[in-house]
Amino acid sequence: MSDTGKQPSKPDYRAEICADIDACVSRMCCQPILFVGSGLSKRYASGPSWDELLAYLAKQCPLIDRDYAYYKQTYKNPLLIGEEFASLYQKWAWDSGKNQFPSDMFTGDVPVQAYIKYSISQYIKSLMPRSFQT
């Protein structure tokens, strides 16, 4: 609210917010970090929700031998489902899926979750316009 008790107009509000951000960045001497949910990628890049991503991952890994709904019913929590899927992706990667992953991922130093994360990154990359892909 402005000093007059009225809502500021949009241009005034934007200018005020921009000034606040500039002051904060100057004071902190660093760039801001933005935390955004899947809604941003869903709206602007047709990205998946968590459920959609997990359902996609379930179809890609042959060791995930049941429908995603089974895992959702069993584990209830997307984090627990992700952990189970990460383990199955690791097993697949070290067996018949070896050609789906870069060769440098096959050392003892690579975390278990690296294989599912790599698969997610490839999927998200495929959704991006070519101009964003490197």
C-alpha positions as CSV (number, residue, x, y, z in Angstrom):
1,M,0.0,0.0,0.0
2,S,1.2,3.5,-0.7
3,D,1.3,6.2,2.0
4,T,-2.2,7.4,0.8
5,G,-3.7,4.0,1.7
6,K,-4.6,3.3,-1.9
7,Q,-3.2,0.4,-3.9
8,P,-0.4,1.6,-6.2
9,S,-1.0,1.4,-9.9
10,K,0.7,-1.4,-11.8
11,P,3.5,0.9,-13.2
12,D,4.1,2.3,-9.7
13,Y,4.1,-1.1,-8.2
14,R,6.6,-2.5,-10.8
15,A,8.9,0.5,-10.3
16,E,8.7,0.0,-6.6
17,I,9.5,-3.7,-6.8
18,C,12.4,-3.1,-9.3
19,A,13.8,-0.4,-6.9
20,D,13.6,-2.9,-4.0
21,I,15.3,-5.6,-6.0
22,D,18.1,-3.2,-7.1
23,A,18.6,-2.0,-3.6
24,C,18.8,-5.6,-2.3
25,V,21.3,-6.7,-5.0
26,S,23.4,-3.6,-4.3
27,R,23.4,-4.2,-0.6
28,M,24.1,-7.9,-0.8
29,C,26.6,-7.7,-3.6
30,C,25.4,-10.8,-5.2
31,Q,22.8,-12.0,-7.8
32,P,19.5,-13.2,-6.5
33,I,18.6,-16.9,-6.7
34,L,15.1,-17.7,-7.7
35,F,13.3,-20.9,-6.6
36,V,10.5,-21.8,-8.8
37,G,8.2,-24.8,-8.9
38,S,7.2,-27.0,-11.8
39,G,4.4,-24.5,-12.7
40,L,6.9,-22.3,-14.5
41,S,8.3,-25.0,-16.7
42,K,4.8,-26.4,-17.3
43,R,3.4,-23.0,-18.4
44,Y,6.3,-21.8,-20.5
45,A,8.0,-25.0,-21.8
46,S,5.2,-27.6,-21.6
47,G,7.2,-29.4,-19.0
48,P,5.9,-32.2,-16.9
49,S,4.5,-32.0,-13.4
50,W,6.1,-34.3,-10.8
51,D,3.5,-37.0,-11.5
52,E,3.9,-36.7,-15.2
53,L,7.7,-36.8,-15.0
54,L,7.6,-39.9,-12.8
55,A,5.1,-41.6,-15.1
56,Y,7.4,-40.8,-18.1
57,L,10.4,-42.2,-16.3
58,A,8.5,-45.4,-15.4
59,K,7.9,-46.0,-19.1
60,Q,11.6,-45.4,-20.1
61,C,13.3,-47.9,-17.7
62,P,12.6,-51.6,-18.5
63,L,13.3,-52.5,-14.8
64,I,10.3,-50.5,-13.8
65,D,7.9,-53.2,-14.7
66,R,4.6,-51.9,-13.3
67,D,2.5,-48.9,-14.2
68,Y,3.3,-45.7,-12.4
69,A,0.0,-45.9,-10.5
70,Y,1.3,-49.0,-8.7
71,Y,4.3,-47.1,-7.3
72,K,2.1,-44.1,-6.4
73,Q,-0.3,-46.4,-4.6
74,T,2.5,-48.2,-2.8
75,Y,4.9,-45.4,-1.9
76,K,2.5,-42.5,-1.8
77,N,5.3,-39.9,-1.6
78,P,6.9,-38.7,-4.9
79,L,10.3,-38.6,-3.1
80,L,10.1,-42.3,-2.2
81,I,9.0,-43.2,-5.7
82,G,11.9,-41.2,-7.1
83,E,14.3,-43.1,-4.8
84,E,13.0,-46.4,-5.9
85,F,13.2,-45.3,-9.6
86,A,16.7,-44.0,-9.1
87,S,17.8,-47.4,-7.8
88,L,16.2,-49.2,-10.7
89,Y,17.7,-46.7,-13.2
90,Q,21.2,-47.4,-11.7
91,K,20.7,-51.2,-12.1
92,W,19.5,-50.8,-15.7
93,A,22.4,-48.4,-16.5
94,W,25.0,-51.0,-15.3
95,D,23.3,-53.8,-17.2
96,S,21.4,-53.6,-20.5
97,G,21.0,-49.8,-20.5
98,K,24.7,-49.1,-20.6
99,N,24.5,-47.6,-24.1
100,Q,21.9,-45.0,-22.9
101,F,24.4,-43.2,-20.7
102,P,27.8,-41.5,-21.1
103,S,30.7,-43.8,-20.5
104,D,32.2,-41.5,-17.8
105,M,29.2,-42.3,-15.6
106,F,30.5,-45.8,-15.0
107,T,32.9,-45.3,-12.1
108,G,32.5,-45.9,-8.4
109,D,32.4,-42.2,-7.7
110,V,29.2,-41.6,-9.6
111,P,26.1,-41.3,-7.2
112,V,23.3,-43.8,-7.6
113,Q,20.9,-40.9,-8.6
114,A,23.1,-39.8,-11.5
115,Y,21.4,-42.1,-14.0
116,I,17.9,-41.0,-13.3
117,K,19.0,-37.4,-13.2
118,Y,20.8,-37.8,-16.6
119,S,17.6,-39.3,-18.0
120,I,15.5,-36.4,-16.7
121,S,18.0,-33.9,-18.1
122,Q,17.7,-35.5,-21.5
123,Y,13.9,-35.5,-21.4
124,I,13.7,-31.8,-20.3
125,K,16.3,-30.9,-23.0
126,S,14.1,-32.6,-25.6
127,L,11.2,-30.3,-24.6
128,M,13.3,-27.1,-25.0
129,P,13.3,-25.1,-28.2
130,R,16.5,-25.7,-30.2
131,S,17.7,-22.2,-29.5
132,F,18.1,-23.2,-25.8
133,Q,19.9,-26.4,-26.4
134,T,23.7,-26.5,-26.4
